[in-house]
Amino acid sequence: MIVEQPLGTTLNALLKDAGVSGIEAAEIGGSTERLAMKKEFDQPIGFKKAMFNGVGSIVLLNASRNLTNIYQDKMHFMMEVKL
């Protein structure tokens, strides 16, 4: 699904506009960014906003996903990337 929103939109507003529910965490901006947890979904998203500078894609994770495994995969990815 592709949903466009202006910078400064909160994740909760984006989820509501998209008709999505049951999301527990989100990866905002790519695999090198940390996960945003549900309690942070009311913070604005975008450059020089309260949450995350890198905006481009948002991957949504529901309760069926194991966040420990997600973080392990992210760490493995970062070990392979030459920064």
N, C-alpha and C positions, 0 to 999 in steps of 0.2 A: 504494500500500500504506500502511496506517495501522498504526503500531506505537507503543504507549504504554510509557514507561519512567519510573521515578522520577527526579527531579533527582539529579545526582551519578553517574548511569550513564555509563560511557565509551562512545564511539562504537563501539569494537571489540565491546563486549558487546552493544550494540544490533544491530549488523550480524550477529553470531553468532545472536542470538535470532530475527532476521528471516530467517536463511538466505541472506544476501546476501554475495557475495564479489567481488573484483576492483575494489574502490573505491579510487581514488587521491586524491580530495579531496572535501570536503563543505562546503556552505554552510549554516551553522547559524544560524538566527534571522532570515534574510531577506537581501535584496539589498544592504543597507547594511553587512552584516558581511563581514569578510574570509573567505577560504577556509581551512579547516583541511586541512592536508596529512596524508598517511598516517602520517607519523612522530609526529603529535600525537593519534592516535586512542585512546591509552590515558589521556588526561587526562580528568578528570570534566567533565561538561557541566552547566551550570545557573547560577543566580544565585549570585554570590560563590563560584564554583568556579574551578578552574584554567583552564577554557576557556569563554569566551563567556558573557556575561550574558543576552543575548536568546535565549531558547529558545522555540520554538513550532513551527517547521518545520525540516526538514533535507532539503536537496537533495543527492543523491549523484551524483558524477561519476566515471565509469570512464575507462580509458586512451584510449577513442575520442574523448573531448572535448579540445579544444584550450584549455588553461588561459589562454593569452595572449588568445584571443578572449573567453573568459569575463570576464577582468579588463577588457578594453576595453569590453565591454558594460556592466559594472558602473560603470565610470568615466563612460560616456555617460549612464547612468541618473542617476548622482549629479549630473551637470552640469545635468540637466533638473529635478531635484527642488529646490524652494525650501526650504532648511533654515532 
